[in-house]
Amino acid sequence: MMKNFSSSPLHSNKQTPNHVRERNNRKYSLLSAIPLRFSLRGYGFCMASLFFFCFGSLFYQLNGGPPKILLDIRQYLGKSTYLDDHGPTAPRVLPFPSQVVYNRVGKCGSRTVVILLRLLAEKHQFNLVSSDIHNKTRLTKHEQVDLMKNISNIPQPFLYTRHVHFLNFTRFRIEQPVYINIIRDPINRFLSNYFFRRFGDWRGEQNHLIRTPGMKDDERYLDINVCILENYPECSNPRVFYIIPYFCGQHPQCREPGIWALERAKQNVQENYLLVGILEELEDVLLLLERLLPHYFTGVLNIYKSPDYKKMGNMTGTVRKHTPTLEALQVLYHRMRYEYEFYNFIRDQFHLMKKKIGLKSVSQTAAHSPAFLRELALRTPEPLDEDEELDTDLEDANSWLVHS
């Protein structure tokens, strides 16, 4: 007879507790091992993260910025960071130059250029500041400093324009802006000014009565030939020594006709002016400005050649202007010989710049032929000293010349 061990009480009492105990032990050991492995791994991860954070921070501070690998990671992941989204706005990258001064010479097309600048400033979003002071070109030292500080504080990019003699910013340790300007044939400039201050332009002939209310009729209708040949102050030195001081500067000797002022004016042009053009070739001047200062002058030629602008520009022509006699022109040319030497220097420089950029220069006949501009044996009056000017209560040289 076979025994049934499974049903034996002895076997049943001994097997069942051991089996259950073993199974429970395995289950307990499995559950206890899981939290142990998790906590060790998490602890190691936290310590490694802390180490890399501390090391990265130290590396960042010692090198003045994030390591290259972090920059590479940022480039890979994207450029948006907390600082980009919440930090200060990055400064605007300004084109160079972003500070331009146009110390415009009177009756050299400056009104034409200023009208263009107003349209361009709106189009290209630069700050145009045009001074309404027209008869104070010479400044005291304190006036110079104040004006230069005011100019430097204009939000960039800016273009500042005023009838004022050259200002040397570096002399007062202020950042020097870039200068531009335009001049014209000296005799033509003089004649344009002579008749403009008496009779105005096509915008309204009565404007001259507002501009020069104190001018008596005998002065207003003074014949230009008489003024020149009889040596009236308005038609002789230092009054006709007008263009060079705009480039020479604020030094008192800049107002005295001579080699010193001439050479200093040339030097300032070469060192401080991006461009000095000539009015006789205005379209080429505008083209060069468009090439050299595109963030200011892009599209200027299209505006200048537009029918609407042409109609507006024609209104600025001086009325009742006529040419003096040959004899008067010869005398005037003799008095303005330094002005012509400077004008010829500027014209040559301008043509050289056009040649460098591949703009063919059209040879133009001089406004006044050398045949009748030969020097005559005429004595040019010496310029008045400052004290003499004050004692005789003569007007400032520039108040005689109402600028455009």
C-alpha positions in Angstrom: 0.0 0.0 0.0 1.5 3.2 -1.1 1.6 6.1 1.4 0.3 9.5 0.5 3.0 11.9 1.7 1.1 14.9 0.7 -1.7 14.1 2.9 0.5 13.1 5.8 0.1 15.4 8.8 3.8 15.3 9.5 4.8 16.4 6.0 2.2 19.0 5.9 3.3 20.6 9.1 6.9 20.9 8.1 6.8 21.9 4.4 4.2 24.6 4.4 5.8 27.1 6.8 9.3 26.8 5.1 7.9 27.4 1.7 5.9 30.4 2.7 8.8 31.8 4.7 11.2 31.5 1.7 8.7 33.1 -0.7 8.1 36.0 1.7 11.9 36.5 2.2 12.4 36.8 -1.6 9.6 39.3 -1.8 11.0 41.4 1.0 14.5 41.4 -0.3 13.3 42.5 -3.8 11.3 45.4 -2.3 14.1 46.5 -0.1 16.7 46.5 -2.9 14.6 48.8 -5.1 14.7 51.9 -2.8 18.4 51.3 -2.0 19.4 51.3 -5.7 17.2 54.4 -6.4 18.6 56.5 -3.6 22.2 55.8 -4.5 21.6 56.6 -8.2 19.7 59.8 -7.3 22.4 60.8 -4.8 25.1 60.4 -7.4 23.1 62.4 -10.0 22.6 65.2 -7.5 26.2 65.4 -6.5 27.4 65.3 -10.2 24.9 68.1 -11.1 26.1 70.2 -8.1 29.8 69.6 -9.1 29.2 70.7 -12.7 27.2 73.7 -11.7 29.9 74.9 -9.3 32.7 74.2 -11.8 30.7 75.9 -14.6 30.1 79.0 -12.5 33.7 79.3 -11.5 34.8 78.8 -15.1 32.3 81.5 -16.2 33.6 84.0 -13.7 37.3 83.4 -14.4 36.8 83.8 -18.1 34.4 86.7 -18.1 31.7 84.8 -19.9 30.2 81.4 -20.7 32.6 78.6 -22.0 32.5 77.9 -25.7 30.8 74.6 -25.2 27.8 76.3 -23.6 27.7 78.7 -26.5 27.7 75.8 -28.9 25.0 74.1 -26.9 22.9 77.3 -27.0 23.5 77.6 -30.7 22.3 74.0 -31.2 19.3 74.3 -28.9 18.3 77.8 -30.0 19.1 81.4 -29.2 16.3 82.2 -26.8 17.5 82.5 -23.2 16.1 84.1 -20.0 18.4 87.1 -20.4 17.2 87.6 -24.0 13.6 87.5 -23.0 13.8 89.4 -19.7 17.1 91.2 -19.7 17.9 94.7 -21.1 17.4 95.4 -24.8 20.6 94.9 -26.8 22.1 98.3 -28.0 21.2 99.3 -31.5 24.1 98.7 -34.0 24.6 102.1 -35.7 26.2 102.5 -39.1 29.4 104.5 -39.4 29.5 107.4 -39.3 26.5 108.1 -37.1 27.4 111.7 -36.3 27.5 114.1 -39.3 27.8 117.9 -39.3 26.9 120.0 -42.4 28.3 123.5 -41.5 26.6 124.8 -44.7 28.1 127.8 -46.5 25.6 130.6 -47.3 24.3 130.8 -50.9 25.9 127.5 -51.9 22.8 125.5 -52.4 22.3 124.8 -48.8 18.6 125.4 -48.8 18.2 122.9 -51.6 20.1 120.3 -49.6 18.2 120.9 -46.4 14.9 120.4 -48.2 16.3 117.0 -49.4 17.5 116.2 -45.9 14.1 116.7 -44.4 12.6 114.2 -46.8 15.5 111.8 -46.3 15.3 112.0 -42.5 11.7 110.8 -42.5 12.5 108.1 -45.0 15.6 106.7 -43.3 14.8 107.5 -39.7 17.8 109.6 -38.7 17.7 112.7 -36.5 18.0 115.9 -38.6 18.6 119.0 -36.5 18.7 122.2 -38.5 19.6 125.4 -36.6 17.6 128.5 -37.2 20.6 130.7 -36.3 21.8 132.2 -39.6 24.0 135.2 -38.7 26.3 133.9 -36.0 29.1 131.9 -37.5 31.9 133.1 -35.1 31.6 131.9 -31.6 33.3 132.6 -28.3 35.1 129.7 -26.6 32.2 129.1 -24.2 29.7 129.2 -27.1 31.8 126.7 -29.0 31.9 124.3 -26.1 28.1 124.6 -25.4 27.3 124.1 -29.1 29.6 121.0 -29.4 28.1 119.4 -26.3 24.6 120.0 -27.6 25.5 118.5 -30.9 27.1 115.4 -29.2 24.0 114.8 -27.1 21.7 114.5 -30.2 20.5 110.8 -30.4 22.4 109.0 -33.1 22.4 108.6 -36.0 22.1 112.4 -36.5 22.9 115.1 -39.1 23.3 118.6 -37.7 23.3 121.6 -40.0 24.0 125.2 -39.3 25.8 128.2 -40.9 28.8 128.1 -38.6 32.6 128.1 -39.1 34.4 124.9 -38.5 34.4 123.6 -34.9 37.3 121.5 -33.6 35.7 119.1 -31.2 38.9 117.3 -30.4 40.4 120.5 -29.0 37.9 120.2 -26.1 38.2 116.3 -25.9 34.8 115.8 -27.5 34.3 113.1 -30.2 34.8 114.6 -33.6 31.9 114.1 -36.0 32.2 113.7 -39.8 31.9 116.9 -41.8 30.3 117.5 -45.2 29.8 120.7 -47.2 29.3 122.3 -50.6 30.8 125.4 -52.1 30.5 127.2 -55.4 32.3 129.6 -57.6 33.2 132.6 -55.2 32.0 135.4 -57.5 28.7 133.6 -58.3 28.2 133.1 -54.6 28.9 136.7 -53.9 26.5 138.0 -56.6 23.8 135.6 -55.5 24.1 136.9 -51.9 24.2 140.5 -53.0 20.9 140.4 -54.8 19.2 137.9 -52.5 19.5 140.1 -49.4 18.1 143.0 -51.4 15.3 141.3 -53.4 14.9 137.8 -52.1 13.9 134.9 -54.3 10.9 133.6 -56.2 9.1 132.4 -53.1 8.0 136.0 -52.4 9.8 139.1 -53.3 8.5 140.9 -50.2 10.6 138.5 -48.0 13.6 140.8 -48.4 11.7 143.6 -46.6 11.3 141.3 -43.6 14.9 140.0 -43.8 16.5 143.5 -44.1 14.0 146.0 -42.6 16.7 148.5 -41.7 18.2 148.7 -45.3 17.5 152.1 -46.8 16.6 152.4 -50.5 19.9 154.0 -51.5 21.6 150.9 -50.2 19.0 148.4 -51.5 19.2 149.8 -55.0 22.9 150.4 -54.9 24.4 149.5 -58.3 26.7 146.4 -58.0 29.4 148.1 -60.1 29.5 151.1 -57.9 29.7 148.9 -54.8 32.7 147.1 -56.2 34.6 149.9 -58.0 34.1 152.4 -55.2 35.2 149.9 -52.6 32.0 149.8 -50.5 32.5 147.6 -47.3 30.0 145.0 -48.6 32.1 144.5 -51.8 35.6 144.5 -50.4 37.7 142.7 -47.9 37.2 141.3 -45.3 33.5 141.0 -46.4 34.2 139.1 -49.6 36.6 136.7 -47.8 33.7 134.4 -46.9 34.1 130.8 -47.9 37.5 130.0 -46.4 36.6 130.9 -42.8 33.9 128.1 -42.9 36.7 125.6 -43.2 39.5 127.4 -41.4 37.7 127.6 -38.1 37.1 129.9 -35.2 40.6 131.3 -34.8 40.6 135.1 -35.3 43.3 134.8 -38.0 40.8 132.6 -40.0 39.0 135.8 -40.9 42.0 137.6 -42.4 42.5 137.0 -46.1 45.9 135.4 -46.5 48.0 132.2 -46.9 47.6 131.2 -43.2 43.8 130.9 -43.3 43.9 129.3 -46.8 46.4 126.5 -45.7 44.6 125.8 -42.5 41.3 125.5 -44.4 42.9 123.0 -46.8 44.3 121.0 -43.9 40.9 120.8 -42.1 39.2 119.6 -45.3 41.7 116.8 -45.7 41.6 115.7 -42.0 37.9 116.3 -41.1 35.7 116.4 -44.1 34.3 113.3 -45.7 33.2 115.3 -48.7 33.3 118.9 -49.9 31.4 119.2 -53.3 30.9 122.0 -55.7 27.5 123.3 -56.5 28.2 123.4 -60.2 28.1 119.6 -60.2 25.4 119.1 -57.6 24.0 115.8 -59.1 27.5 114.3 -58.8 27.7 115.6 -55.2 24.5 113.9 -54.3 25.6 110.7 -56.0 28.8 110.7 -54.0 26.9 111.4 -50.8 24.6 108.4 -51.6 27.7 106.2 -52.0 29.6 107.5 -48.9 26.6 107.9 -46.6 24.0 105.4 -47.8 22.1 105.3 -44.4 21.5 109.1 -44.9 21.3 109.7 -48.6 20.0 106.5 -50.3 17.5 107.6 -52.9 18.5 111.3 -52.9 18.9 111.5 -56.6 15.4 110.1 -57.3 14.0 112.8 -55.0 16.1 115.5 -56.5 15.1 114.6 -60.1 11.3 114.2 -59.3 9.0 116.8 -60.9 7.5 117.8 -57.6 10.9 118.6 -56.1 12.1 120.5 -59.2 9.1 122.7 -59.0 9.8 123.4 -55.4 13.5 123.9 -55.9 13.0 126.5 -58.7 11.4 128.8 -56.1 14.7 129.3 -54.3 16.4 131.2 -57.2 17.5 134.8 -56.5 15.6 137.4 -58.4 16.9 140.6 -60.2 20.4 139.1 -60.3 22.6 140.4 -63.1 26.3 140.3 -64.0 28.6 143.2 -63.2 30.8 144.8 -65.9 34.1 143.3 -66.9 36.1 145.8 -65.0 34.1 145.2 -61.8 34.6 141.5 -62.2 38.3 141.9 -62.6 38.5 143.9 -59.4 36.3 141.5 -57.5 38.4 138.5 -58.7 41.6 140.2 -57.4 40.1 140.7 -54.0 38.9 137.1 -53.9 42.1 135.4 -55.2 42.5 133.3 -52.0 38.9 132.2 -52.3 39.6 131.1 -55.9 42.7 129.2 -54.8 40.7 127.4 -52.2 37.8 126.7 -54.7 40.2 125.3 -57.3 41.7 123.0 -54.6 38.3 121.7 -53.6 37.3 121.2 -57.2 40.4 119.1 -57.9 39.8 117.1 -54.7 36.2 116.5 -55.7 37.1 115.3 -59.2 39.8 113.0 -57.8 37.2 111.4 -55.5 34.9 110.9 -58.5 37.7 109.3 -60.4 38.4 106.9 -57.6 34.9 105.5 -57.5 34.7 105.4 -61.3 32.4 108.4 -61.8 33.5 110.2 -64.9 34.0 113.9 -64.4 32.5 116.2 -67.0 35.0 118.9 -67.8 33.2 122.2 -67.2 34.3 125.7 -68.3 35.2 127.9 -65.4 32.5 130.4 -64.5 34.8 133.2 -65.3 37.3 132.9 -68.1 41.0 133.6 -67.1 41.1 136.0 -70.1 39.3 138.7 -68.1 40.2 137.5 -64.6 43.8 138.5 -65.0 45.0 140.4 -61.9 45.1 144.2 -62.3 47.4 146.5 -60.5 44.7 147.3 -57.9 45.5 147.6 -54.2 43.3 145.3 -52.1 42.4 147.1 -48.9 43.8 145.6 -45.7 41.3 143.8 -43.5 40.1 145.8 -40.5 41.3 144.8 -37.0 38.8 143.6 -34.5 39.0 146.8 -32.6 38.4 148.9 -35.6 35.3 146.8 -36.5 33.9 147.4 -33.0 34.8 151.1 -32.9 33.2 151.9 -36.2 30.1 149.9 -35.2 30.2 147.9 -38.4 27.9 144.9 -38.5 29.3 141.4 -38.1 30.7 140.3 -41.5 28.1 137.6 -41.6 25.1 139.7 -40.8 25.7 141.5 -44.1 25.3 138.1 -45.7 21.9 136.7 -45.3 22.4 133.0 -45.8 20.1 130.6 -47.6 
